[in-house]
Amino acid sequence: KRDGNVFVVQNEWPNAVEGWGWGAPPADWFLTSKYTTNPAVYARGGYTGQGYTCESATLTELRPEGPVTSGPIMIGSSNEGAVMDNGMTPGGEPVQTLEGEIANVVRNASFDVVVKGGEEPFTERYLWKSGKFVAEVAESRLGC
């Protein structure tokens, strides 16, 4: 709020955009007006555990009453680090790295994560419900 010749902080949300596994900060982030009415912070990050890597994103809309976060939005996964000498993971899965890209954005309505890298491409949809984006399916095929 303007107070004479200076601005005075009215509210603050230092944890509006959280990091990823083990306290890591986002690997990448930017402001965007592509997804929501108000500007949003798109933040991307991930973690690796026992050779499995997961990558996800969040969208934090900066509303006047405070930030609202959608996510995690799953955007990638890999089991490459868990592969043994026989070319398979301990669970018997072959090496697979999946990479997703957000597409078909309709502001305040929906977007798709188009995934490539597996045996066949697939799409996961996110819908606008109760003021934020949620996955259309309960469990992502990109899950770790």
Backbone hydrogen bonds, N-H to C=O, Kabsch-Sander energy under -0.5 kcal/mol:
donor,donor_aa,acceptor,acceptor_aa,energy
3,D,6,V,-3.4
6,V,3,D,-1.3
8,V,1,K,-3.4
16,A,13,W,-1.8
18,E,16,A,-0.6
20,W,24,A,-3.0
23,G,20,W,-1.1
24,A,20,W,-0.7
24,A,21,G,-1.4
27,A,44,R,-2.4
28,D,44,R,-1.6
30,F,42,Y,-1.9
32,T,40,A,-2.6
40,A,32,T,-2.8
41,V,60,T,-2.4
42,Y,30,F,-3.0
42,Y,40,A,-0.6
43,A,41,V,-0.6
43,A,58,T,-2.3
44,R,28,D,-2.9
45,G,56,S,-2.5
47,Y,54,C,-1.8
49,G,52,Y,-2.4
52,Y,49,G,-2.0
53,T,78,S,-3.0
54,C,47,Y,-2.4
55,E,76,G,-2.8
56,S,45,G,-2.6
57,A,73,I,-1.8
58,T,43,A,-2.3
59,L,70,S,-2.3
60,T,41,V,-2.3
61,E,59,L,-0.7
61,E,68,V,-2.7
62,L,39,P,-3.1
63,R,61,E,-1.4
63,R,66,G,-0.7
66,G,63,R,-1.5
68,V,61,E,-2.0
70,S,59,L,-3.1
71,G,133,F,-0.5
73,I,57,A,-2.9
74,M,72,P,-0.7
75,I,55,E,-2.5
76,G,55,E,-1.5
77,S,98,L,-1.9
78,S,53,T,-2.3
79,N,96,Q,-1.6
81,G,51,G,-1.2
82,A,51,G,-0.7
82,A,79,N,-2.1
83,V,80,E,-1.1
84,M,88,M,-3.1
87,G,84,M,-2.3
89,T,93,E,-2.5
92,G,89,T,-2.2
95,V,87,G,-0.7
98,L,77,S,-3.2
99,E,116,K,-2.9
100,G,75,I,-3.2
101,E,114,V,-1.9
103,A,112,D,-2.7
106,V,110,S,-3.1
108,N,35,Y,-2.9
109,A,106,V,-2.0
110,S,106,V,-2.0
111,F,126,Y,-1.8
112,D,103,A,-2.8
113,V,124,E,-3.0
114,V,101,E,-2.8
114,V,112,D,-0.6
115,V,113,V,-0.6
115,V,122,F,-3.4
116,K,99,E,-2.5
122,F,115,V,-1.7
124,E,113,V,-2.2
126,Y,111,F,-2.9
127,L,134,V,-2.8
128,W,109,A,-2.5
129,K,127,L,-0.7
129,K,132,K,-3.3
132,K,129,K,-1.2
134,V,127,L,-2.7
136,E,125,R,-2.9
143,G,140,S,-1.2
